[in-house]
Amino acid sequence: MSTLAHTMMTAARSSDSGLVGPGELDRYPYAEAPVPDRVGAPAWDGGEPELGRVGRRATGSRGRGLHGQLVQQLGQMIVSGDLGADRPLVPEEIGQRFEVSRTVVRESLRVLEAKGLVSARPNVGTRVRPVSDWNLLDPDIIEWRAFGPQRDDQRRELSELRWTIEPLAARLAAGHGREEVQQRLSDMVEIMSHAMAQGDALTFSRADAEFHGLLIQIAGNRMLEHLSGIVSAALQVSGGPVTGCDRPNETSLALHARIVDALGTGDGTAAETAMRQLLTVHPEVERVVPAPREH
C-alpha cells in the first residue's frame, strides 16, 4: 500500500471515529468568523451554483464517508480555481457550508495538504498552494484536473506520459513474464473481446485498466511500478465517458493480443512496438507523438 493511500485510510478512520492524534486539533486552528462584507470570500455560490448543494447531498450519503466526500469537493474546487490563494480557508466556514464537523474538516484538509494543494501555517491559516507545489501525479488530482477547466492540458499530458512509460514497460515485461501473469493478461483480452461484442464499455474499460496496470507491475522496475496508479487514472479519464486506450474496436483489441503474444515469446521489441501502436490509436496521442516507424 502506498504512503498516500495509507495516509488517506488513516485519516478516514480518524474522522469516522472522531479521534485525532496528539496535538492535531491545533494543527488547523479556527480563525475568527469572517466579516460579512469581507472582500475575496470563497465562491461557494459562484460560477457553479449546484456545487455546494451537490456537496451536501454527497457528504450526507456517506457513500465514501463524510471525510472522503469533503476531500473530493474541496479538491475539485481548488483545482478548478473556485477556491484560490487570496484568503485563508476557514475550517468553521467550510464546516457550516457542507454541514460537517470540525474533525471531518480538519482531516480533509490534512489529506489535501499531503497532496500539496494546501498548506497550514501559524498566524497565516490554511491557504491554497500554487500549482507548482501540487502533486500532479496523484490519481485524485489527475481526475480533478481531467474533468475541470484544465481538462485538455491534463489529457494531453497524460497521453504524453503514457507514451513514455508504457512502451518501456512492455519491453521490460517481456523479460520478466511469468506463466500465471501472462494467463491473466490473456484473460483480460478475452474479457475485453466479450465486452466489446456485448457493447459493454464499462467492463471493457475495467479489463483494459487491469491489463495495463499489470503490465507495468511485471516490468521488473520498482520505480515504474509506482507509476501504475498514474496509468490507471489516465485510463479512467482519457476517453471521457468511454474509458480505455480508445473506444472499443477490433484494432485496439488485436494490439492487446499482440502484446500478450510478444510477452509469451519473450520478444521485447515486438511488445514495445505493439504498445506504441496501441497508444497511437488514441487520437489525443496521435497529435503529440509520431507514429512508430516500420522497420
PyMOL commands that set and color helices and strands:
alter all, ss='L'
color gray80, all
select helices_A, chain A and resi 3-17+24-26+51-61+65-80+91-98+102-114+131-133+139-146+151-173+179-198+201-217+222-225+228-238+250-265+268-280+283-286
alter helices_A, ss='H'
color red, helices_A
select strands_A, chain A and resi 118-121+125-128
alter strands_A, ss='S'
color yellow, strands_A
deselect
rebuild
show_as cartoon
